Amino acid sequence: MMKSNNHGGKREGAGRKASGKVRGTHTLTLSPECAEKLKSIGRDKSEYIDRLILADIKRG
């Protein structure tokens, strides 16, 4: 008789759902002042930096 293995493997519907946003990872070096400001932002650091860059692009 063959034993069934119930450990591990793929489960339908498991895992984090795709957000639909295509993102890239980048490393940068910040001054101590900028690092402190970024720490104070909380969890939305990427969105904050995105807004700053997009505002700079619009300003030209």
C-alpha positions in Angstrom: 0.0 0.0 0.0 1.3 3.4 -1.0 1.4 6.2 1.6 0.1 9.6 0.6 2.4 12.6 1.3 0.5 15.6 2.7 3.6 17.7 3.4 4.4 20.8 1.3 3.6 21.3 -2.3 1.4 23.7 -4.3 -2.0 24.7 -3.0 -4.6 26.3 -5.2 -5.3 29.9 -4.1 -2.3 30.1 -1.7 0.1 33.0 -1.6 0.0 36.7 -2.0 -2.1 38.0 -4.9 -0.4 40.0 -7.6 -0.8 43.8 -7.1 -0.6 44.5 -10.8 2.2 47.1 -10.3 5.5 46.5 -12.0 8.3 47.6 -9.7 12.1 47.6 -9.7 14.5 47.5 -6.8 17.2 50.2 -6.5 19.8 51.0 -4.0 20.8 54.5 -3.1 22.9 56.4 -0.6 21.3 59.1 1.4 22.7 61.9 3.7 21.9 61.4 7.4 19.2 64.2 7.2 17.5 62.5 4.3 17.7 59.1 6.0 16.0 60.5 9.1 13.2 62.1 7.0 12.6 58.8 5.2 12.4 56.9 8.5 9.7 59.3 9.7 7.6 58.5 6.6 6.7 55.0 7.8 5.7 52.2 5.5 4.9 54.3 2.4 8.6 55.2 1.5 8.3 54.0 -2.1 5.2 56.0 -2.8 6.8 59.1 -1.1 9.9 58.8 -3.3 7.7 58.1 -6.4 5.8 61.3 -5.8 9.0 63.4 -5.3 10.5 62.1 -8.5 7.3 62.6 -10.6 6.9 66.1 -9.2 10.5 66.9 -10.2 9.8 65.5 -13.7 6.7 67.7 -14.1 8.7 70.8 -13.0 11.1 70.0 -15.8 
